[in-house]
Amino acid sequence: MYGDYYSTRPMKKWSEAASVRSRSTGGMGMAAVCALFALMLLQIPFPFSGAIGADAPEPAHRSTSGEVRFSFERGSGFLAWNRDEQRLSVVAVEVPVYDFLAALQAATGWTIFAQPGMDHRINAEIDNLPGLQSIRRIAWNAGYSLEHGGSRGIRLMIYRDSSSSATDRITGEHLMEVIPDYQIRKIGDELIVRVEPGADVDIESLAASLGARVIGRIPEANAWRLKFEDEDAAEAGRKVLESRQGIRSVENNLAVSRPDIPGKSVLLPNRPINIRSAPGSSDSTVVIGLIDTAVSSEVSKSEYANFLLPAESMQTAGDGGTPAGPVETDDLTHGTSMFQTIMQGLGITATPENQTFDVKVLPVDVYGQSQETNTFLVAAAAARAIENGADIINLSLGGDQPSAVLADVIEFGSQNGVLFIAAAGNEPVTDPTYPAAYPDVLAVTSMTRDGSIASFANRGDFVDVAAPGSSVISWRGMSFLASGTSVSTAYISGIAAGIASQTGQDIKAVESSIRSDFKTVKP
């Protein structure tokens, strides 16, 4: 049934598309863009996700850290399995039974068999029920048997005639796990204070008078990070600060959880990308600031090593003290997955005549060894990347709370020709996600093979463009599947850098072309 899921049928030769692009006077021509998308659709694995409109069912719950989550190619909805508690959540609307069973198998690891030729559809809504109880709540429109085989685990048979006719073993190895959104929480004992330009305000003295310490500053946003003794002291300090002349705003600092990484290896080929880095850096080098977790030291041993600049780190040793320096890790990280995906996006713009790119990636680690970062550090990281010459800043992160200080840094960067690209989010809602929803940011969602928005992905008026939502990551001889709008964002960052490097166009001109040629349909 899934034999052609990762089809590699030939399409128009890339050289033909390249010749169209070379004749274009406004960046990439539409024919080249269509060829790009065709190549991406054929070579990049997609999630089981289908088109759902603005009236699609909302998630039954918010995802948790112990959960794996899959969406469906046909029909709509998702299936989530809490590995720690062995509980199932489902929203399924007109999902073919084989698609449903594949997602169930991929999530749970159960042994599942189905009778060949079954073509009915599943409709279900289950909210965090024990696995065996959940199965009994699903209207299968068919017979089923469920066995708990002790050490052999769960065995589920779905059939039309009898259990002995369920002979097709279901496997979900080709499915991707959708990475949950970041968890956001208020840091109770911290405030971020922005001062009006030119105002005569001594923040250091003012903070000391309130019993607080200044533990960070972003000159580009005229912003300071203050730490108080506790949350009550911070709230008392807020009232004083908001009453002072020259204080532009006072906001909470928000903690942002560490992103998940691909959790299982997959039997998928990771096709080599024939790209080379131009030696050294020059005035024309396109620099991508990758604000994320650390990029693994293993990358320095890979074919992409020459694309990587020395890492920056925003984390500090202790509580707002001395910079801790870049984290050295040889683990597979989210930042490593995004770096490889950027390389894949870059490779899509290569031509047989030109496979050398004057492009570098500047990793800016905002997590260090911590399980959280915060909006102040993300804003400071963006400012650091701008200071170090970033032309494009990849923000494969986000949440539902805006940050004035981050918005200021983005506005500052945009006015200085920097392109910000951010993830729209992995829950199928239309509510804005930040920083993607800021007007100076290119907001990226995930798409399916037919060009529709993926069922797991956010949509809405704030979304600008769409790209594939999964990529195959190579790691120590194994392949892993990264997924979500974070991946889509990294693809677009790589494509934007590739176009700028190949054509010599200004970054803002590249942005205009991408907004036009990769735009998605609004719900």
Disulfide bonds with the S-S distance in Angstrom:
none
